[in-house]
Amino acid sequence: ADVDPSYYNENVGTYTSINPSRDKKEIEIYKEAIALNKKIIGICRGSQLTCVMAGGKLVQHCTGHGIMGTHKIKWKSDEESAITSTHHQMQYPFDLPKEDYIMCAYSLSKKSDVYLDGDNNPIDIPKNFVEPEVVVYTKIDAIAIQGHPEYLDKEDEGVIKIKEVLNEFFIADFKNIIETV
């Protein structure tokens, strides 16, 4: 199920399918983790909910990401690796203050040619827009991974890089992530 767009002040778009009871339960868990100053990791839908919990919104529908394969992503360190893609919504942290998120990795190429909001209208995407793949949300101590690293071999370069980033996230602070990613 998709995250209910009412949590980021949008209507439910044509391609969006929600499960209010799931949202309520997961949001309660997020709020408890935030209140207890626990680190949070979100993968796929979890990354989208993490973005929303940090005050961001979602692209309610995009194309080209339900490929059940891999595509290249670029890390903050300029390294490249592969990640899987099986979603039709994506994080959109760009309306947040810059200090509230760190773009750790993004899709090397735009996979989608459609980015819709809750009114099924195209979102005005800036010229320098990138499709987020791994984002740290500093205000809620969370990391959001849009793809599915668990679908890849544990020796895959993308999995190794995600392990490095998660290691930094869980045992260090954001300053180290900024310097090493």
Protein Blocks (a to p, Z undefined) as FASTA:
>chain_A
ZZdfklnopacdfklccdfklmmmmmmmmmmmmmnopacddehjlmmmmmmmnopacdfb
dehklnopacddddfklpacddddddfbdcdfklpcfklpccfbdcfbafbfcdcdfkop
acdddfklccdfbdcdfklopaddfblfklpcfkbmklmmmmmmmmmmmmmcfklmmmmZ
Z
